Amino acid sequence: MRASQKPDQPEITLNAAERRFEVGTGTAEPSAILTFRQSAGTINLLHTEVSEKERRRGLGGSLVAAALDYARQNRLLVIPSCPFVRAYIDRHPEYLDLVQPQR
């Protein structure tokens, strides 16, 4: 299944079996991943990782945007455990409504 994709972004897929969003470059291993844990009504975005040679291309931001769009489409509250995800949301306040309130 493909996650939400905007025309100028790389293809991002949802790998549900591995619990991650991925950016592939035609190789066996994805060039960027965002791991998550999903449970009843929430998605915890855990860790964003971009391969060394693919950094500075915006892949991390594209992954986060796709994961947040997925959360919105599926009416999930987001737990932004990953510091990169938190920073992305700080820069894109249109996603703040998705963030699970502090307990």
LUMTI-664583 format. One record per residue (C-alpha): z, x, y. Coordinates in nm, 3 decimals. Layout:
<r><Z>Z</Z><X>X</X><Y>Y</Y></r>
...
END
This chain:
<r><Z>0.000</Z><X>0.000</X><Y>0.000</Y></r>
<r><Z>-0.086</Z><X>0.127</X><Y>0.344</Y></r>
<r><Z>0.169</Z><X>0.103</X><Y>0.619</Y></r>
<r><Z>0.068</Z><X>-0.018</X><Y>0.962</Y></r>
<r><Z>-0.196</Z><X>0.211</X><Y>1.112</Y></r>
<r><Z>-0.329</Z><X>0.236</X><Y>1.463</Y></r>
<r><Z>-0.691</Z><X>0.352</X><Y>1.511</Y></r>
<r><Z>-0.605</Z><X>0.697</X><Y>1.652</Y></r>
<r><Z>-0.338</Z><X>0.780</X><Y>1.393</Y></r>
<r><Z>-0.362</Z><X>0.948</X><Y>1.053</Y></r>
<r><Z>-0.356</Z><X>0.732</X><Y>0.742</Y></r>
<r><Z>0.003</Z><X>0.659</X><Y>0.647</Y></r>
<r><Z>0.096</Z><X>0.511</X><Y>0.312</Y></r>
<r><Z>0.413</Z><X>0.357</X><Y>0.182</Y></r>
<r><Z>0.505</Z><X>0.523</X><Y>-0.147</Y></r>
<r><Z>0.762</Z><X>0.269</X><Y>-0.266</Y></r>
<r><Z>0.827</Z><X>0.453</X><Y>-0.594</Y></r>
<r><Z>0.933</Z><X>0.768</X><Y>-0.405</Y></r>
<r><Z>1.095</Z><X>0.567</X><Y>-0.122</Y></r>
<r><Z>0.898</Z><X>0.736</X><Y>0.151</Y></r>
<r><Z>0.618</Z><X>0.698</X><Y>0.401</Y></r>
<r><Z>0.353</Z><X>0.970</X><Y>0.364</Y></r>
<r><Z>0.068</Z><X>1.130</X><Y>0.553</Y></r>
<r><Z>-0.185</Z><X>1.272</X><Y>0.313</Y></r>
<r><Z>-0.450</Z><X>1.531</X><Y>0.386</Y></r>
<r><Z>-0.641</Z><X>1.508</X><Y>0.061</Y></r>
<r><Z>-0.412</Z><X>1.750</X><Y>-0.121</Y></r>
<r><Z>-0.167</Z><X>1.678</X><Y>-0.401</Y></r>
<r><Z>0.133</Z><X>1.702</X><Y>-0.171</Y></r>
<r><Z>0.161</Z><X>1.494</X><Y>0.147</Y></r>
<r><Z>0.159</Z><X>1.690</X><Y>0.473</Y></r>
<r><Z>0.440</Z><X>1.480</X><Y>0.618</Y></r>
<r><Z>0.702</Z><X>1.239</X><Y>0.480</Y></r>
<r><Z>0.974</Z><X>1.007</X><Y>0.603</Y></r>
<r><Z>1.226</Z><X>0.916</X><Y>0.334</Y></r>
<r><Z>1.420</Z><X>0.591</X><Y>0.341</Y></r>
<r><Z>1.663</Z><X>0.371</X><Y>0.153</Y></r>
<r><Z>1.605</Z><X>-0.004</X><Y>0.168</Y></r>
<r><Z>1.858</Z><X>-0.271</X><Y>0.078</Y></r>
<r><Z>1.918</Z><X>-0.635</X><Y>0.161</Y></r>
<r><Z>1.800</Z><X>-0.675</X><Y>0.517</Y></r>
<r><Z>1.813</Z><X>-0.306</X><Y>0.619</Y></r>
<r><Z>1.613</Z><X>0.012</X><Y>0.598</Y></r>
<r><Z>1.790</Z><X>0.344</X><Y>0.643</Y></r>
<r><Z>1.546</Z><X>0.608</X><Y>0.773</Y></r>
<r><Z>1.692</Z><X>0.925</X><Y>0.627</Y></r>
<r><Z>1.475</Z><X>1.232</X><Y>0.682</Y></r>
<r><Z>1.145</Z><X>1.328</X><Y>0.843</Y></r>
<r><Z>0.964</Z><X>1.638</X><Y>0.722</Y></r>
<r><Z>0.630</Z><X>1.780</X><Y>0.835</Y></r>
<r><Z>0.469</Z><X>2.081</X><Y>0.668</Y></r>
<r><Z>0.471</Z><X>2.400</X><Y>0.873</Y></r>
<r><Z>0.093</Z><X>2.410</X><Y>0.918</Y></r>
<r><Z>0.075</Z><X>2.047</X><Y>1.031</Y></r>
<r><Z>0.343</Z><X>2.060</X><Y>1.299</Y></r>
<r><Z>0.267</Z><X>1.980</X><Y>1.663</Y></r>
<r><Z>0.003</Z><X>1.721</X><Y>1.567</Y></r>
<r><Z>0.222</Z><X>1.415</X><Y>1.614</Y></r>
<r><Z>0.252</Z><X>1.334</X><Y>1.245</Y></r>
<r><Z>0.629</Z><X>1.288</X><Y>1.261</Y></r>
<r><Z>0.598</Z><X>1.036</X><Y>1.541</Y></r>
<r><Z>0.320</Z><X>0.855</X><Y>1.357</Y></r>
<r><Z>0.541</Z><X>0.828</X><Y>1.048</Y></r>
<r><Z>0.834</Z><X>0.693</X><Y>1.248</Y></r>
<r><Z>0.615</Z><X>0.438</X><Y>1.426</Y></r>
<r><Z>0.474</Z><X>0.319</X><Y>1.092</Y></r>
<r><Z>0.823</Z><X>0.288</X><Y>0.941</Y></r>
<r><Z>0.950</Z><X>0.096</X><Y>1.244</Y></r>
<r><Z>0.646</Z><X>-0.134</X><Y>1.237</Y></r>
<r><Z>0.711</Z><X>-0.191</X><Y>0.866</Y></r>
<r><Z>1.073</Z><X>-0.279</X><Y>0.947</Y></r>
<r><Z>0.960</Z><X>-0.527</X><Y>1.213</Y></r>
<r><Z>0.702</Z><X>-0.688</X><Y>0.984</Y></r>
<r><Z>0.961</Z><X>-0.726</X><Y>0.709</Y></r>
<r><Z>1.244</Z><X>-0.834</X><Y>0.941</Y></r>
<r><Z>1.463</Z><X>-0.538</X><Y>0.848</Y></r>
<r><Z>1.735</Z><X>-0.387</X><Y>1.063</Y></r>
<r><Z>1.694</Z><X>-0.012</X><Y>1.101</Y></r>
<r><Z>1.965</Z><X>0.245</X><Y>1.039</Y></r>
<r><Z>1.830</Z><X>0.562</X><Y>1.207</Y></r>
<r><Z>2.017</Z><X>0.831</X><Y>1.011</Y></r>
<r><Z>1.748</Z><X>1.092</X><Y>1.080</Y></r>
<r><Z>1.794</Z><X>1.267</X><Y>1.418</Y></r>
<r><Z>1.416</Z><X>1.273</X><Y>1.470</Y></r>
<r><Z>1.402</Z><X>0.893</X><Y>1.424</Y></r>
<r><Z>1.690</Z><X>0.844</X><Y>1.670</Y></r>
<r><Z>1.513</Z><X>1.061</X><Y>1.927</Y></r>
<r><Z>1.189</Z><X>0.870</X><Y>1.874</Y></r>
<r><Z>1.363</Z><X>0.537</X><Y>1.932</Y></r>
<r><Z>1.527</Z><X>0.677</X><Y>2.247</Y></r>
<r><Z>1.178</Z><X>0.760</X><Y>2.378</Y></r>
<r><Z>1.034</Z><X>0.424</X><Y>2.264</Y></r>
<r><Z>1.283</Z><X>0.154</X><Y>2.367</Y></r>
<r><Z>1.050</Z><X>-0.121</X><Y>2.243</Y></r>
<r><Z>1.202</Z><X>-0.050</X><Y>1.901</Y></r>
<r><Z>1.567</Z><X>-0.078</X><Y>2.008</Y></r>
<r><Z>1.588</Z><X>-0.439</X><Y>1.894</Y></r>
<r><Z>1.540</Z><X>-0.318</X><Y>1.535</Y></r>
<r><Z>1.841</Z><X>-0.087</X><Y>1.533</Y></r>
<r><Z>2.139</Z><X>-0.215</X><Y>1.342</Y></r>
<r><Z>2.438</Z><X>-0.249</X><Y>1.575</Y></r>
<r><Z>2.719</Z><X>0.003</X><Y>1.523</Y></r>
<r><Z>2.985</Z><X>-0.131</X><Y>1.287</Y></r>
END
